[in-house]
Amino acid sequence: MNSSLTARQLDKVAYENNKLHKRLCRLVGQAIGDFNMIEDGDKVMVCLSGGKDSYALLDVLLTLRERAPIHFDIVAVNLDQKQPNFPADILPNYLRSIDVPFHIETQDTYSIVKRVIPEGKTTCSLCSRLRRGILYRVADELGATKIALGHHRDDIMETFFLNMFFASKLKGMPPKLQSDDGKHVVIRPLAYVREADTERYAEVKNFPIIPCDLCGSQENLQRKQIKSMLREWEKKFPGRVENIFSALSTVIPSHLMDRSMFDFAGLKATGIASKNGDIAFDEEPCATGESANIIRLHPAGDDAD
C-alpha cells in the first residue's frame, strides 16, 4: 500500500476493496444457488493452479462456507505438471498459512505435451485432457463429491465463440456438468464473475501468482483472439457482451435449427397463439428511428434473413 496516501484515500481504497469482496461473494453465492452447485455434506475439491482465478475461487468459497446454512468441506488440489522452474513451495506455504487442507499431485504431463505436440502448435487441448483425467482420479482418492474449477464469465463467453467460430457448434462452458467419466460433478462457481474482478481481487489480496510457462507464452492462441474481440466490443458497444452472456441462459429452441431440441418435422398449426411465433420478428431489439418504423410496417415473413 502506498504510504503517501492520505487517511481519506486509504478509507476509500478499503471501501472499494470491501465492495469488491462483497460483489464476488454475492455473484458466487448466486451461481451456487441458481445451479445447486454445493449441497449439505459435500466435499468440494478446489483445483488450484496458482493463477488469479483459482485463488479467488478458493478465497470466496472459504468466506461463503463460514456463512452458509449448510456444512461442506473444502480441500485444495494442485497438479504439479513438472513445468520448468515451477516454484513447488509457493502453494503449500500459502495453503498452510490459511489453514486449508491440500493435496499436491505430481505428474510429468509437461514432458508428454512437449513430446507429442509439434513445436509452435497450441498445447492447451492435450494438456487439458491429461489434467482432467488426473484430477478425476484424485477426486476419487480424496472422496470429493464436487470438483470446483476457476473458470469465470469471460472464459464461458470465449468458449462459446470458439465453438461457434471454429467447431460449428452452439456450445459453451456450463456452470455445472457431469465429468467425462460420468463419475463426478464439475462446478464453476465463478460463472457470473468478470475476469476484471478476479484480476483486481488478486491485486488486493496479493495472491502469490504462479505463471503457466507451458501455454502462457503462446501468443497466437485462438482464445486470445476471441478475448481481444470481446474487449473491443465492450469498449465500442457497452452492454453488448452483457446481452450475449444473458442470451446463453435464454435459449428458444423453436427459433434455432437443431432438430434434436425441437420437433420441426412434427410441427403443426394448433390454432393457439404463441408468444414465440412470427410475432418474435415484428421488431428487432436494436431497431430505432426510421428502421424501426419500417420493421413495424413490414414485419418479416417466415423466410426473412
N, C-alpha and C positions, 0 to 999 in steps of 0.2 A: 504494500500500500504506500502511496506517495506521501511522505511525511510533511510535505509543504501544503497539503490540503487543509483548509480551514475546518473548524468543527461543524459548520453548517454543511459544507461539501461532503464531509465524512458521513454525516447523518443522511444526506441524500443518497449517497452510494449504498449505505446499509439498507435504506428503504427500498431501493431498486433491486438490490440483491435478494432481499426477503420476498419482494413481489415476484421475482423470477422463480424462486423456490416454490412459492405457493402455486404459481401457474403450472409448473411441472407436476406437482403433486395432484392438482385438480385434473389435468389432462390425462395423466397416467391412471388416476383413480377412475375417471370416466371411461377410459378404454377398457379397463379391467371389468368394470360393471357392465358395459354395453355387450361385451363378448363373453362374460362369465369366465374370465381367464384363470382366476385363482379361487379355489374353494377351501372350505374348512378342512384342515388336516393335510393340505398339500405340502410337499417338499419341493420347493422351486430351485432348480439348478440354473443359476445366472451365469451365462457364458461371458467371461471377462477376457477381452482381447488385449486390454491395455490402451484402448482408444477412448476418446472422449465420450462416445455414446454408451458404451457398456459401463463405464464408470458412473455416468449419470443415472443409468438404469438401476444399478445396484444401490446407489445412494438414495434414490427416491423410493425404491421398494423397501429399504430399511426404515425410512420415515413412515411409509404407509403401514408397514407391519405393526408399528407401535400404536397406530390409531385405529387399526381395523377391528371390526366386531368379531372377526373370526381369527383362528390361530393357523399360521402357516410358517414353515421353516424355510430358511434360505441357506444355500451352500454355493459358494463361488467356485467356478471351474475355469482354469486356463489351460489351453493346449499349447505347449511349448513345441513348436514345429521345427526347432533347431535352425532357425534363421541365423545367418552370421551376425555376430555382435549383439545378439539378443541379451539384454540385461536380466538374467534369470532371477536376481534377488529383489527386483523392484516390486513385483506384485505380491510375493509372500510377505515382504516387510510392510507393505501398505495394508494388506488384509489383516495381519496380526495387529497393526496399530488401531484398527477399528473393530477388532474382536469379531471377525466374521469367519466361520468355518470355511475351509477351502481345500481344493484338491488341484494339484498341478499334474497334468498328464503330459508325458514326454514322448513324442513320436516324430521321427525324422521325415515328415512329409515334404519338407523343403527339397531334399535331395531327389525325391521321387518326381516332384513337379519340374525341377530343373532338368532332370534326365529325360522326361517324356515330352515336355513342351519345347518346340524349337525356339532358338534364340530370337527375340523380337516379337513372339506371339504372346497373347494375353494368357495369364496363368490362372485367372480367377475361377473359371468353371471347374477345373480339375481340383484345385486347392479346396474349393468349397465342398465338392463331393467327398473328398478324403476326410475333411474336417467333420462333416456331418456324421459319417459312419463311426468315427471315433467317439464323438460326443454322445451318440445314441448308446454306444456300449458303456461309456462311463455313467450315463444316466441310469442304466440298468444296475450297474455295480453299486451306485450310491443310493439306490432306491428312490430316485427322483420321480415325481409324478408329473411335473411340468418342466419344460426346457425354455427358459426365457432368453430371447435374443435382443440385441440393442438396435434393431432397425427402426428408424423414425419415419415421419411423414414423407420427407424428401426421398428416402430410399424407396418407399412404396410407389410414389409418383414416377420416379425414374424407371423402376422395374416395369410399370405399366407401359410406358412409352417404348422401352427397349423391346418388350414382347410384341407390341403393335408394329413398330418400325422394322424390326429385324427377324421376328418369328411369325408374323402374320396371325397373332392371337390377341384377343382381348383378355389379358390375364395379368394379374398384379401380384402383390405380396400380401397375403391376408394376415390380419391381426392374430388369427388363431387357426391352426390346421393340424391334421394328423401327419405324423412323420412318415418319411419314405417307407420305413419298415413296418408301419402300421401299429407300432407298439407304444408310441409316445405322443403327447400333445405338445406342440411348439407354440409359444405365445410371444407376441411383440407388444409389450405394454407401452412402448414409446410411439405407437401408431399415430397418435394425434399431435405429437410434438414436432416442432420445426427444428431443423438442423441448426439454425442460427441460435436457438435457445440452448441446445446442448453445447455448442461452442462457447457461448457466453458463460454457461454454468461451469464448464471445465476451467475457465479462467478464474471464476470466483472461488471455486473450491481448490484450485491449484492441484488438480489431479496429476500424478506422475505419468504423463503420457508416454507410451512406447510406440514409436513409428513402425509400420509394416514395411520392411525392406524388400519383401517378395513382390508385392504388387503396387506399392505406393509410388514407385519410380516410373511406372508405365504411363506415360503422358497421353497416349493416344487411345485410351480405352473409350469404347462407345458410351459407357456410363458417364464419363466426364463430358462428352459432347451433349448428352441429354441434360446433364446438370447445368451446363452453360446455357442451353436453350431455355430452360425453365427460369433461370435467374434473369435472363434478358426479358422474358415475358413479364416477369414480376415488376421489372423496372418500367417497361413501356406500357403495360396494361395492368395496373393494380387490380387485384381481385380475380384475375383470370385463373391463376393457379389454385386459389381457394375454390373456385367454381368446379374446376376439374377434379379436385380431391373430393368434393361433395358429390360429384357425379358418380364416383366409384361406389357409393352406397345408395344410389338412386337409379337402379337399373330397370328398364322397361323391356323385357324380352320380346314383347309383341312388336317392337319397333326396331329390332335388330334383324339378323338373318340366320341365327343358329336354330336349326330345326329340332335339335335335341332339347332346347329350352322352351320352345313354343310350337304348338301343333298347327303349323301353317297349312298343312295338307288337309286337316280336318276342320279348318275354319269355315263357318257358315254364318249367314245373316241370321240373327236371332230376333230382330225387331225391337231389341232393348238397347237404349242409348248407352254408349260407353265413353268415359272421360278420356280414354286413350285411343279413340278413333281418329277420324280425319281432323277433328277439331284441334288436335295437338299441333297441327301445322298452320293454324289460322294466323298466328302472329309469332314471329321469331323473338326470342328473349332480348336480342340485341337491337331489334328494329326500332328506329326513331324517325321522327320527321316525315319527309315525303315517302321514304321507302316503307315506313310502317303503314302509311295510308294506302299504298299500292297493295301491300300484302293483305290488308283488311278488305279491300275492294275486290281483289282477285285471289282468293285462297287457293293454295296449291292443291293439285289433284293427286291421285294415288301414285302417279309416276313422276312426280316432281323431284328435282335434284335436291 
